[in-house]
């Protein structure tokens, strides 16, 4: 029972991170019906920028750890928001009316470009997360949870709730939903679809930056290639919940994190020791295959309507 509870806690932490990244996929798809495969690399850039700022402040300026972490996170969010805006404006907007395959190939190309830019700037080595967080462990029925895990889940829940309120309770959210229904009709109502699309990319990139910092803090490292697998898992979470559906992305992320964590905990017993916990990534793609075969629309389906 203690193993099950421990894996459940770990899964909820991972799922919270996946959900934040998946929100970027699902918002862009809900409006443009485009799979932004560069989104995982935006997450990676957030982690790398945050670590670079923190190192500069801690080593060069002697800043307090809390201040370095706060400024690093803020800097990562700003850089990723600018990056998201630039990607949409330069790479995707000129292809708005092009066949979907062209946009898909462009998204993969942007992903490769961002990977190589990060490799040129920070190199191929793993970068360690500075020891700015003093970990405290709390025991729960034989399992344990750290203050970092609590902070990750709490911040993720706060951000996801804020996004839901933004989409369903504000004028910007109504404009986003109208643009998702039909950009042409939204334009007739006085909405600027190009501006809404840019804002969507910016919001998704900000969430990705926070998720990237969470990942690097949780595992203690960052790497120029870390965004590839994160992006695939977040895409799987979005498909599982119902891509184009914000609540579905949250549900899919949490479920995927729990499935992956429980699979890592019990895969050895299920395969009689043949496979180890390092095969946990298999579960994410196994789930993706099952969803695409048996329920392509995802658990919650899609809320976006047909385009005019």
N, C-alpha and C positions, 0 to 999 in steps of 0.2 A: 504493500500500500504506500509506503514511504517513497519507493521508486516511482510509482505512478504519479503521486502528488508532485514530486520533484520535476519529473518530465513535463507535467502539466504547467507548472510555473514557468519552466524554461520555454515551453511552447507559446505561452501567452506573451512572453517578452519578445520572442522572435516574431510572433504573429503581429504584434503591434508595429514593429518596424516594417514588416512586409506590407501591412495595410497602409501605412503612410506613403510608401513608394507606389503602391497599386493605385492610390487615389490620383496620382499624376497621369497614369495610363488611362484610367477610366474617364477622367474629365476631358482629356484631349479626344479620346475616341467618341465620347458622347456628343461632342460638337463637330468634329471633323471626320469622324469615322476613320481615323488614322492611328495606327499603332506606332507610337513614338519609341522606337527601340533605342534611341539615344538617352532615354530617361535614366537608365541605370548608370550611365557614365556621368550624368549630372549629379547623381548621388555620390559617386566616387569623387568628383571634383569638390563637392561640399566637404567631404572628409579631409581631403588633401589640403585644401585652402585653410580649413580650421586648424589643422596641425601646424601648418607653416606659420600662421599668425601666432599661435600659442608658443611655438618655439622661439620666435622672434621676441615676444614680450617677456617670456620667462628668462631666456638666456641674455638677450640684448638689453632689455629695459629693467629686468628684475621685478616685474609686476607680480602682485599676489596671485596665487593659483586661481582663485575664483574670478578675479577680474580678467585674467588671461583666457579662461574658458568662456566667459560671457562675451568678450570681444571677438574671440575666435569664432564662436557660433554666429554672432551678428555679421561678421565679415563673410563667413561662408554663405549665409542667407543672401546677402547683398550680391555677392559674386554670382551665385547660382541663379538668382532672379534676372540679372543682366544677361547671363548665358542663355537662360530659357527664352528671353525676349529676342536675343540675337538669332538663336536657332530657328525660331518660328519665322522671324522676319526675313532671314537670308535664305534658309534652306527649304522651308515648307510653303511659305506664302506664294512664291512664284509657281508652285506646282498645285495650287488649290484646285484648278480645273483639269489637271492632268489625270491620266489613268492612275488608279490606286497603286499599281505595281511600281510606277515611277517614284511615288512618295515613299513607298516601303523601302526601295533600294536606297533612296536618299537618306532615310533614317538609319539604315545600317551603315552607310558611309559616314554619316556624322558621328555615329558611335565609334567607329574605327579611328576617325580623326581625333576625337577627344581622348581616346586611349593613348594614342601616340603623342599628343601634346603633353599629357600628364607624365608619360615616360620620359620625354625630353626635359621637362622641368624638374621632376623629382627623382628621376632614375628608376631602375628596376627593383631596387631594394625595398624591403618592407620598412615602413616608418612606424615607430612605436608611439603610442599615445602617452603624453607626459603624465606623471603620477600626480595629477591635480585633484583627484577625488579620493578621499579617505574612505575605504570600504568598511561598512559595518554589516554584520550578518545576523539575521534573525531566524530562529528555528520555529517551524510550524509543523506539528504532528510528524516529526521525524525528517521533514524536508527543511531546506533553508532558502531564504531569499535575501538579497542584498539591497542596501539603500539605492544602489545604481539601478537595479532591476525595477524597483518601485518607482524611481524617478522616470525611467524610460516609459513604463506603462502609463503613469499619470500624465506625463507630457503628451504622449501619443493620444490618449483619450481626450485630453483638453483640445488638442489641435483638430482632431476629427470632429468633435462636437462643434467647435467654432466654424469649421467648414460647412457642416450641415446647416447651421444657423445662417451662414452667409448665403448659401444656395437657396434656402427655402424661406428666408425672412427678410431679405434685403432687395433693393431695386437692382443691384448688380446681379444678384442671384436670379431674379426674374428675367433679366436680360440674357443671362447665360442659358437659362432653360428655353427661352424663346429662340435663341440662336441655334440651340440644339435641335429644336423642332423644325425650323426652316430659316436659314440665313437670309433668304430673299424676302420672306414675309416679315422677318424681324427688322430688316432695313426699311421696309415701308412704314413700320411703326416708329421710326426715328432712332433705332438702335444701330450703332456702328459695329457690324459683325467683325471687322478686322481688329478693332480695339478689344472686343470681347474675347476673341481668340488669343490675342496677345496677353491679356490679363489671365486667362486660363493657364497658359504656359508659365507665366510668372508665378502664379499661386502654386502650381504643381512643382515647379523648380524649388520654391522656398521649402515646401514640405520634404522634398528629396534631400535638400541640404541638411535639414534637421535629422532626417533618417540616417544620412551618411555619418554625421557626428555620433549618433547613437551607436551605430555599428562599430565604429572605430573605438569608442569608449568601452563598449561591451566586450569586444575581443582584444582590445589593447593594441591593435595594429591597423594600418591602412596600406593599400597597395594600388598601383595604377590599374590593375586588372580586376579589382574587387567589384566593380559595378556590373560586369557582365553577368555573373551568376545571380547577383541580387536582382538585376533587372528581369532575368528570366523567371525567377521565383515570384517576383511581384506581378509580372504579367500572368503567370499561372494563377495567382490569387485573384486577380481581376477577372479572369475568365471563369474561375470557380464560382465567384459570387455573382457574376453577370456583368460583363464589361459594358460600360456606359451607365452603370448604376452605382452611385456613391456608397449607399448602404451596403450594396453587394460587395464592393471592394473591401470595406471594413470587415465584413463577415468572412469573405474569402481569405483575407490575410490572417485573421485569427485562426480560422480552421486549418489553413495550411501550416502555420507555425506549430499548432498542437499535433497535427498528423505527423509532421516531420520529426518533432521531438519525441513523441511516443514511439515512432518507428525506430529512431536511433536507440531508444532505451530497450526495446524488446526484439530488435531484428536478430540479435545473437541467439536468443531462445527460440525464435520462430524458425531459424535456419540451422539450428543445432550447432551453432558456432561457426558455420561456414562463412557468414558475412558479419562484419563488425560495424560499429556505430559510424565509421567514416563513410559508409554507404548511405547516409541519411538523405543525401541529395536525390537519390533515386526516387524517393517517395513523392517529391514535388512533381517530377515529370510523369510518374505513374498516375498521379491525380489528374494532371493535365490531359493525358490520353483518355482516361475514363470519362472526364467531363465532356471532351470533344466528341466522344463516341455516343454517350448516352444522354447528355443534356447540353448541347452546344450553347444554349442561351444562358447557362449558369443557373445557380440556385434561385436567384431572385429575378432572373430575366433582365430585360432592358426596359428602361423607362422612356428612352428617346423614341419619338415617333418617326414615321416615314417622312423623308424629305419631300418638299414640294417640287 
